Amino acid sequence: MVASSIQDVQVIAILGASSPITSFLILELVEIKSLWKSQGIIFKLYDYHQTTDGKKLEITTEYVMYLNSLKRFGKHEMVYLCEHLKEVIQDADIVIDLEDFLKHDVETEAMFLNRCSYRMRMFAELLNHVAKRSVKVIMATSGPVCFMTSCIVATCRRKKLSNIVAVTADKAFPYITSVSKNTGVPVDRISAPAVWGFVGMNQFVDVRNIVYKAEMYRPFKRSLTAPKDTSLPLGTVHTEIRIMSYMLKSVTDISDEVEEHNKRMFSKIHRPPIYSKVRATVSLLKLWSASEIGDEIISLGVASNGSFNIPKGIVFSQPVKLDHNRKWIPYSKFPLMNDVSRSEIKKCYTSVHSTLVSFGLLENAQAAQSQFDTEEEYDAYERYLQGIGVPEEHSTESSHADLTEIF
């Protein structure tokens, strides 16, 4: 039974089938019941290198066979390995990109960014032609993830741009561990710091404004005069949210420690960490698919709306919140406690301004972002397209034959 013949099933496409993250991510996502439809979930996998790397293809195929043998959702297979990218995304509800986009040793910075830009623009064109208009695109790649997502946003004019996001919260997790070690505060009491910037090219993790749950003792007046052996309560314990910066000797030392740890880990395993990326992606989808919209604030790469003086339209990591339309929007009320943080955030976009201009991302992304200023305008556009049908140039095989060959 092929995936397209199964009714009422959530179709999740994963690009980067041979990535070490994929196997862990599938096992986590299949347990998120808010993602299920009546027939469960189907995963469609694709790997850009599967035709050139026989060993990776063999390993991936064996893993797919193992997952299907579990019969997680009854008779139909849960995982499909596809040969062409078009086949993967044309009926997908969610597309997750886990591909490796790290810089090669022989590449200059310009060569590297051109390679990333080319792949993402071709991917965006394919999304325009064959993907659902409601598709959610989650970029969880290694490399310049915000740059690549900006390339998609600048090119992908026929999709809801608020559904195209970049996973960036994973960059904060090593800082939580380091702060916990330096302060003695348990990890589960520490909130993840905000991740700002064009992640993968530059970024700022705001360690100065990390908060934690503190248990504060509030004594009663009687505690001043009560005898030592009194059985009466002398006060109460309350939980408060407090900033941790006063507990840290040096914020710079924390950042240096995390950077050194990341370098040491990469030299040993020759790849970015897996579990932090899985955790961030799973948390994102849990919030996005939950039956009730919560008030959680997370770090995510989204198209800026001008909040925090970030140029409108570029995909920039910042604190975001899910609105009543299940749209991730920058949380403009997020408190910036000091001028140092504001200055670092400004550096994150001024330092890449020339790159954004040279790739046409500022102008194109702003045009794409302003295409539908309101949800009502987008819905009207949806009704218009449904009424007239998809234009012929977007429905013929010849119109995207070159794209299919590339992928």
C-alpha positions as CSV (number, residue, x, y, z in Angstrom):
1,M,0.0,0.0,0.0
2,V,1.5,3.3,-1.0
3,A,1.4,6.4,1.3
4,S,-0.8,8.4,-1.0
5,S,-3.6,5.8,-0.9
6,I,-3.9,5.9,2.9
7,Q,-6.6,8.3,4.0
8,D,-6.4,10.5,7.1
9,V,-2.8,10.0,7.9
10,Q,-0.2,12.5,9.0
11,V,2.6,12.5,6.3
12,I,6.0,13.7,7.6
13,A,8.8,14.0,5.1
14,I,12.3,13.8,6.3
15,L,15.2,15.0,4.1
16,G,18.6,13.5,5.2
17,A,17.5,9.9,5.7
18,S,21.1,8.8,6.4
19,S,21.6,11.5,9.1
20,P,22.3,10.0,12.5
21,I,19.5,12.3,13.8
22,T,16.8,10.6,11.7
23,S,16.5,7.3,13.6
24,F,16.2,9.0,17.0
25,L,13.8,11.7,15.7
26,I,11.3,9.1,14.2
27,L,11.2,7.2,17.4
28,E,10.4,10.4,19.3
29,L,7.8,11.8,16.8
30,V,5.8,8.6,16.6
31,E,5.1,9.0,20.3
32,I,3.6,12.4,19.9
33,K,-0.1,11.5,19.8
34,S,-1.2,15.1,18.9
35,L,0.6,14.5,15.6
36,W,-1.5,11.4,14.8
37,K,-4.5,11.4,12.5
38,S,-6.9,8.5,12.6
39,Q,-4.5,6.2,10.7
40,G,-1.4,7.5,12.5
41,I,1.7,8.8,10.9
42,I,3.7,8.0,7.7
43,F,7.3,9.0,7.3
44,K,8.7,9.5,3.9
45,L,12.5,9.6,3.8
46,Y,14.8,11.0,1.2
47,D,18.6,11.3,1.0
48,Y,20.4,13.6,-1.5
49,H,23.4,11.2,-1.5
50,Q,21.6,7.9,-1.6
51,T,22.4,7.2,-5.2
52,T,26.1,7.7,-4.7
53,D,26.7,6.2,-1.2
54,G,25.8,2.5,-1.3
55,K,26.8,1.9,2.3
56,K,24.5,4.6,3.7
57,L,21.6,3.4,1.5
58,E,22.1,-0.2,2.7
59,I,22.0,1.0,6.4
60,T,19.0,3.2,5.8
61,T,17.1,0.5,4.0
62,E,17.7,-2.0,6.8
63,Y,16.5,0.6,9.4
64,V,13.3,1.2,7.3
65,M,12.6,-2.5,7.2
66,Y,13.0,-2.7,11.0
67,L,10.6,0.1,11.7
68,N,8.0,-1.3,9.3
69,S,8.3,-4.7,11.0
70,L,7.0,-3.1,14.3
71,K,3.6,-2.5,12.7
72,R,3.1,0.6,14.8
73,F,-0.1,1.7,13.1
74,G,-1.5,-1.6,12.0
75,K,-1.3,-3.0,8.5
76,H,0.1,-0.1,6.6
77,E,3.8,0.6,6.5
78,M,5.1,3.4,8.6
79,V,8.2,4.4,6.7
80,Y,8.9,4.8,3.0
81,L,12.3,5.4,1.4
82,C,11.8,7.5,-1.7
83,E,14.1,8.0,-4.7
84,H,13.0,11.5,-5.7
85,L,12.4,14.7,-3.6
86,K,9.2,15.5,-5.5
87,E,7.7,12.1,-4.4
88,V,8.6,13.0,-0.8
89,I,7.1,16.4,-0.5
90,Q,4.1,16.4,-2.8
91,D,1.6,15.1,-0.2
92,A,3.6,15.9,3.0
93,D,2.0,17.8,5.9
94,I,5.4,18.5,7.5
95,V,8.8,18.6,5.9
96,I,11.8,18.3,8.2
97,D,15.3,18.9,6.7
98,L,18.1,17.2,8.6
99,E,20.7,17.4,5.9
100,D,24.4,18.1,6.5
101,F,25.4,21.5,5.2
102,L,28.7,21.9,6.9
103,K,31.5,23.8,5.1
104,H,33.9,21.6,3.1
105,D,37.7,22.2,3.7
106,V,38.2,23.1,0.1
107,E,35.5,25.7,0.0
108,T,35.8,29.4,0.4
109,E,33.1,31.1,2.4
110,A,31.6,32.5,-0.9
111,M,31.6,29.0,-2.5
112,F,30.0,27.5,0.6
113,L,27.2,30.1,0.8
114,N,26.6,29.8,-2.9
115,R,26.2,26.0,-2.6
116,C,23.7,26.4,0.2
117,S,21.8,29.2,-1.5
118,Y,21.5,27.2,-4.8
119,R,20.2,24.1,-3.0
120,M,17.7,26.0,-1.0
121,R,16.3,28.1,-3.9
122,M,15.8,25.0,-6.0
123,F,14.2,23.3,-3.0
124,A,11.9,26.3,-2.6
125,E,10.9,26.2,-6.2
126,L,9.9,22.6,-5.9
127,L,7.9,23.4,-2.8
128,N,6.1,26.1,-4.8
129,H,5.2,23.6,-7.5
130,V,4.3,20.4,-5.8
131,A,3.9,20.8,-2.0
132,K,0.6,21.5,-0.2
133,R,-0.1,25.2,0.5
134,S,-0.4,24.4,4.2
135,V,2.9,22.5,4.4
136,K,5.0,23.1,7.5
137,V,8.8,23.3,6.7
138,I,11.2,22.8,9.6
139,M,14.8,23.4,8.8
140,A,16.9,21.5,11.4
141,T,20.1,21.2,9.3
142,S,23.6,21.6,10.4
143,G,25.3,24.7,8.9
144,P,24.0,28.2,8.3
145,V,20.4,27.3,9.0
146,C,18.9,30.8,9.2
147,F,20.7,31.8,5.9
148,M,19.3,28.8,4.2
149,T,15.8,29.3,5.6
150,S,16.0,32.9,4.5
151,C,16.7,31.7,0.9
152,I,13.6,29.5,1.1
153,V,11.4,32.4,2.4
154,A,12.7,34.7,-0.3
155,T,11.9,32.2,-3.0
156,C,8.8,30.4,-1.7
157,R,6.0,32.8,-2.6
158,R,3.2,30.3,-2.8
159,K,3.3,29.0,0.8
160,K,2.4,30.4,4.1
161,L,5.7,31.9,5.2
162,S,4.9,31.6,8.9
163,N,5.0,27.8,8.4
164,I,8.7,28.0,7.4
165,V,10.9,28.0,10.5
166,A,14.5,27.1,11.6
167,V,15.3,25.1,14.7
168,T,17.8,27.1,16.8
169,A,16.8,26.4,20.4
170,D,19.4,23.5,20.5
171,K,22.2,26.1,20.6
172,A,21.1,27.1,24.2
173,F,21.2,23.6,25.8
174,P,25.0,23.4,26.4
175,Y,24.8,26.7,28.2
176,I,22.3,25.3,30.7
177,T,24.6,22.5,31.5
178,S,27.6,24.8,32.0
179,V,25.6,27.3,34.2
180,S,24.3,24.4,36.3
181,K,27.8,23.1,36.9
182,N,29.1,26.6,37.8
183,T,26.2,27.5,40.2
184,G,25.0,24.2,41.6
185,V,21.4,24.9,40.5
186,P,19.8,21.7,39.0
187,V,19.3,21.7,35.2
188,D,15.6,21.1,35.5
189,R,15.2,24.5,37.4
190,I,17.0,26.5,34.7
191,S,15.2,28.1,31.8
192,A,16.9,27.9,28.3
193,P,18.5,31.3,27.4
194,A,17.3,33.1,24.4
195,V,19.1,32.4,21.1
196,W,19.5,35.4,18.8
197,G,21.1,35.8,15.4
198,F,21.7,34.3,12.0
199,V,22.4,30.9,13.5
200,G,25.1,29.0,11.7
201,M,26.9,32.2,10.7
202,N,26.7,34.1,13.9
203,Q,24.6,33.9,17.0
204,F,24.3,35.3,20.5
205,V,23.1,33.2,23.4
206,D,22.0,35.6,26.2
207,V,23.5,34.0,29.2
208,R,23.2,37.2,31.2
209,N,19.4,36.9,31.3
210,I,19.1,33.2,32.1
211,V,16.4,32.7,34.7
212,Y,15.7,29.9,37.2
213,K,13.1,28.7,39.7
214,A,14.3,29.7,43.1
215,E,12.7,28.6,46.4
216,M,12.5,31.7,48.6
217,Y,11.9,31.6,52.3
218,R,9.6,34.3,53.6
219,P,9.6,34.5,57.4
220,F,6.6,35.6,59.5
221,K,7.0,38.4,62.1
222,R,6.7,35.9,64.9
223,S,10.0,34.3,63.8
224,L,11.8,37.3,65.4
225,T,10.4,36.6,68.9
226,A,9.3,32.9,68.8
227,P,11.2,30.5,71.1
228,K,13.6,28.0,69.5
229,D,11.4,25.0,70.3
230,T,8.2,26.5,69.0
231,S,5.9,24.2,66.9
232,L,4.3,27.1,65.1
233,P,5.3,27.8,61.4
234,L,7.8,30.6,61.2
235,G,7.5,31.3,57.5
236,T,6.6,29.9,54.1
237,V,8.6,28.8,51.0
238,H,7.6,30.4,47.7
239,T,8.8,29.7,44.2
240,E,10.1,32.7,42.3
241,I,11.7,33.3,38.9
242,R,15.1,35.0,39.3
243,I,17.9,36.0,37.0
244,M,21.0,34.0,37.5
245,S,23.6,36.5,36.3
246,Y,24.4,37.5,39.9
247,M,25.5,33.9,40.6
248,L,28.0,33.8,37.7
249,K,31.5,35.0,38.2
250,S,31.9,35.7,34.5
251,V,29.5,35.3,31.6
252,T,32.5,35.3,29.2
253,D,33.9,32.2,31.0
254,I,30.7,30.4,30.5
255,S,30.7,31.2,26.7
256,D,34.3,30.2,26.4
257,E,33.7,26.9,28.2
258,V,30.8,26.0,26.0
259,E,32.7,26.9,22.8
260,E,35.7,24.8,23.9
261,H,33.4,21.9,24.8
262,N,31.7,22.1,21.4
263,K,35.1,22.1,19.6
264,R,36.3,19.1,21.6
265,M,33.1,17.1,20.9
266,F,33.3,17.9,17.2
267,S,36.9,16.8,17.0
268,K,35.9,13.4,18.6
269,I,32.7,12.6,16.8
270,H,33.2,14.7,13.6
271,R,29.6,15.9,13.6
272,P,27.3,18.3,15.6
273,P,25.5,16.9,18.6
274,I,22.4,14.8,18.0
275,Y,20.3,14.8,21.1
276,S,20.0,18.6,21.5
277,K,18.7,18.9,17.9
278,V,16.2,16.0,18.4
279,R,15.0,17.6,21.7
280,A,14.5,21.0,20.1
281,T,12.7,19.6,17.1
282,V,10.4,17.4,19.1
283,S,9.6,20.2,21.6
284,L,8.7,22.5,18.6
285,L,6.3,19.9,17.1
286,K,4.7,19.1,20.5
287,L,3.8,22.8,20.9
288,W,2.8,23.3,17.3
289,S,0.4,20.3,17.3
290,A,-0.9,20.5,20.8
291,S,-4.7,20.6,21.1
292,E,-4.6,23.8,23.2
293,I,-2.2,26.7,22.4
294,G,0.1,27.3,25.3
295,D,1.9,30.4,26.4
296,E,5.4,29.0,26.0
297,I,8.1,31.2,24.6
298,I,10.9,29.5,22.7
299,S,13.8,30.4,20.5
300,L,13.1,29.8,16.8
301,G,14.3,31.1,13.5
302,V,11.3,32.9,11.9
303,A,10.8,35.6,9.3
304,S,11.2,38.9,11.3
305,N,8.3,41.3,11.5
306,G,10.6,44.2,12.6
307,S,10.5,43.5,16.3
308,F,13.7,44.2,18.2
309,N,14.8,46.4,15.3
310,I,15.7,43.3,13.3
311,P,15.3,43.9,9.5
312,K,11.8,42.8,8.3
313,G,11.6,39.5,6.4
314,I,14.9,37.8,7.1
315,V,14.8,34.6,9.1
316,F,16.4,35.4,12.4
317,S,16.5,33.4,15.6
318,Q,14.6,35.2,18.4
319,P,12.1,34.5,21.2
320,V,8.7,33.6,19.6
321,K,5.3,32.6,20.7
322,L,2.4,30.7,19.0
323,D,-0.5,33.0,18.3
324,H,-4.2,32.0,18.1
325,N,-3.8,31.1,14.4
326,R,-0.9,28.6,15.3
327,K,1.5,31.0,13.7
328,W,4.9,31.5,15.2
329,I,5.5,35.2,15.7
330,P,8.3,37.2,17.4
331,Y,7.5,37.9,21.0
332,S,8.0,41.6,21.0
333,K,7.4,41.9,24.8
334,F,10.4,39.7,25.6
335,P,12.4,41.7,28.1
336,L,16.0,42.8,27.2
337,M,17.5,43.5,30.5
338,N,20.6,45.5,29.5
339,D,22.3,47.5,26.8
340,V,24.9,44.7,26.4
341,S,22.3,42.3,25.1
342,R,20.8,44.9,22.8
343,S,24.3,45.6,21.4
344,E,25.0,41.9,20.8
345,I,21.7,41.4,19.0
346,K,22.4,44.3,16.8
347,K,25.8,42.9,15.9
348,C,24.1,39.6,14.8
349,Y,22.4,41.3,11.8
350,T,24.8,44.1,11.1
351,S,27.7,41.6,10.7
352,V,25.8,39.7,7.9
353,H,24.2,42.7,6.2
354,S,26.5,42.7,3.3
355,T,25.9,38.9,2.8
356,L,22.1,39.4,2.9
357,V,22.4,42.2,0.3
358,S,24.7,40.3,-2.0
359,F,22.3,37.3,-2.1
360,G,19.3,39.5,-2.5
361,L,17.8,38.2,0.7
362,L,16.8,41.5,2.3
363,E,14.8,42.8,-0.7
364,N,13.3,39.4,-1.7
365,A,12.5,38.3,1.8
366,Q,10.8,41.6,2.7
367,A,8.7,41.3,-0.5
368,A,7.7,37.8,0.3
369,Q,6.9,38.5,4.0
370,S,4.7,41.5,3.1
371,Q,2.8,39.5,0.5
372,F,0.1,38.6,3.1
373,D,0.0,41.1,5.9
374,T,-2.9,39.4,7.7
375,E,-4.3,35.9,8.0
376,E,-7.5,37.1,6.3
377,E,-5.5,38.2,3.2
378,Y,-3.9,34.8,3.0
379,D,-7.3,33.0,3.4
380,A,-8.7,35.2,0.6
381,Y,-5.8,34.2,-1.6
382,E,-6.4,30.6,-0.8
383,R,-10.0,30.8,-1.8
384,Y,-9.0,32.6,-5.0
385,L,-6.6,29.9,-6.0
386,Q,-9.1,27.2,-5.2
387,G,-11.6,28.9,-7.3
388,I,-9.5,29.4,-10.4
389,G,-7.4,26.2,-10.0
390,V,-3.6,26.1,-10.0
391,P,-2.1,28.0,-12.9
392,E,-1.0,25.8,-15.8
393,E,2.7,26.6,-15.5
394,H,2.7,25.2,-12.0
395,S,0.9,22.0,-12.8
396,T,2.7,20.6,-15.8
397,E,5.5,18.1,-15.5
398,S,7.7,20.0,-17.9
399,S,7.6,23.1,-15.7
400,H,9.6,21.4,-12.9
401,A,11.3,18.6,-14.8
402,D,14.7,20.2,-14.2
403,L,14.0,20.5,-10.5
404,T,13.1,16.8,-10.3
405,E,16.3,15.8,-12.1
406,I,18.4,17.9,-9.6
407,F,16.8,16.2,-6.6
